[in-house]
């Protein structure tokens, strides 16, 4: 129970350590880029000469000038008028209503006259006039004089019909064309003239003229909605006045006028108040960078995924790049042309490609480039130096691509040459794409610094790599290759003190490397681990059968308890020697794990045959079981090679059955429970080992006996 609790506590502590490393990287990122986002403040005044070329650090809208342009655009818009053709019909309807009302009242007056006595005036005329005025005001929304009403009420039906037609025609003809408000008086005069030409009776003419002119009105009306649409369209077509990033606001020595001074105020160069936006933006930037890094680590199979040691190594490499970039940014302030391109941006990616993983290096090259574009932003007009961003990405990718997935020291030097070439081309393309005038002295300086950057990246990489490998005991591909050197002291120790074990280890290495590469595991790690997995046998080499050449087996004189202890000790004796010589942890783990917790069947059964009652657990290796695929494969290859070597007349079928039996026994014995190797991968491992063994133990030509006898005699 306590052991489980300790494991959980350790895991919890690891999570805290991992979180702490991320926070440390975030703080260092923020601090190293902080000064580059602080808004620049200028100590200048109006009508004073500019101390230097002043450019806008950001793109901002000049709202006042934009508003002025929009006002000017609106002033050019004429009001929109619309011809209301239905107005003529509306006005003639009013005219008809007047005549209909007059005809109705006239007929009522005639009926009253027939019923009453004869009088000088028709009875009730005043009342009818008043009634008609009230009716017109209420129903027609029109008023005419008393004289005109009396004329209508006292005229004959024929006169009324003629007057109606004349008035209606005059209204239609006059209002057929558009009449604006200021044209209404003229239109009314024209209508009155038409009426006078058609009616001869002065009394009726006066009445009809009054009615007609009162009904002629403006029908070419101001359209407020259409006018607003035109105004909005004109306003939308006005582009905002922008003070663009990098725009020259004042040349050095130029007297600063009101317009330039106002532009500087708008872009914040004169603002003494502190804005929090740049600092918040930088905080978000660092957070996003760390989030992307965490998401990438969750999906990668590289050691950085779950190893705090590798994460610490990553943080240190990142910090090294931050320090180099910040130091280089200080040098730039001395106005040495092109010195910015001297920054060794390929250094970090090249180190990570050798120390951690090829893909991690590619991903990190982008992060370094983005961070560098902020650190060198003072050489640009914005918060990011876009040209440096492109340059850094190309340089970092070039270093990683040329080193490749199997890095060697010789390839690092070659990568430096390749990076130098890419850097020179990158500076050239940036000159051309920015349409900069080529001044050969300036251009030559920049290209020279860029080329030197490639060589500097390679030199620093070679110089720093041993420190990282030694300090973190990192199993890089370069170190793995060095460990395969036959002159390596421990490898020579095996060769000289246990030659049979050395030959066995080489055979296991061949089997393991091929099988590991077949399932996508690290074949080089498997080969190196196999070379050293039986290093512990050098302590008692004669007690292992591969080293017993024409000598008596010493185990024949020992009790099984003593023999099994000698055999069981060899993985851990080898691990101690490897640890003493500071070998990488993975190689030490392979030495400990290659037998797992398997049973020493020979001595276990020997003890039984001697009448003893052995405890099975005492005849098992203490473990641990294989924790990763390469270790599991080496364990299989170790058993397979020893079994096949002792097999008389091995055939392809016998080898296949033997390999399957060994894997099956280990699977049943739960030796693969603690590593992530799958059944499908085990089948591939079996196929690979059979192919390798078939090439090793191929059938040979059998010579005739007489020839063999002659050979023996000779």
Buried (B, 14 or more C-beta within 10 A) or exposed (E): EEEEEEEEEEEEEEEEBBEEBBEEBBEBBBEBBEEBBEBEEBEBEEEEEBEEEBBBBBBBEBEEBBBEBBEEBBEEBEEBBBEBEEBBEBBBEBBBBBBEBBBEBBEBBEEEBEEEEEEEEBBBBEEBBEBBBEBBEEEBEBEBBEEBBBBBBBBEEEBBEBBBEBBBBBBEEBBEEBBEEEBBEEBBEBBBEBBBEBBEBEBBBBBBBBBBBBBBBBBBBEBEEEBEEBBEEBBEEBEEBBBEBEBEBBEEEBEBEEEBBBBBEBBBBBBEEEEEEBBEEBEEBBEEBBEBBEEBBEEBEBBBBEBBBBBBBBBBBBBBBBEBBBEBBEEBEEEEEBBBBBBBBBBBBBBBBBBBBBBBBBBBBBBBBBBBBBBBBBBBBBBBBEBBBBBBBBBBBBBBBBBEEEBBEEBBBEBBBBBBBBBBBBBBBBBEEEEEEEEEEBBEBBBBBBBBBBBBBBBBBBEBBEEBBEEBBBBBBBBBBBBEEEEBEBBEBBBEBBBBBBBBBBBBBBBBBBBBBBBEBBBBBBBBBBBBBBBBBBBBBBBBBBBBEEEEEEBEEBBBEEBBBBBBBBBBBBBBBBBEBEBBBBBBBBBBBBBBBBBBEBBBBBBEEEEEEBEEEEBBBEBEBBBBBBBBBBBBBBBBBBBBBEEEEBEBEBBBEBBBEBBEBBBEBEBBEBBEBEEEBBEBBBBBBBBBBBEBBEEEEEEEEEEEEEEEEE
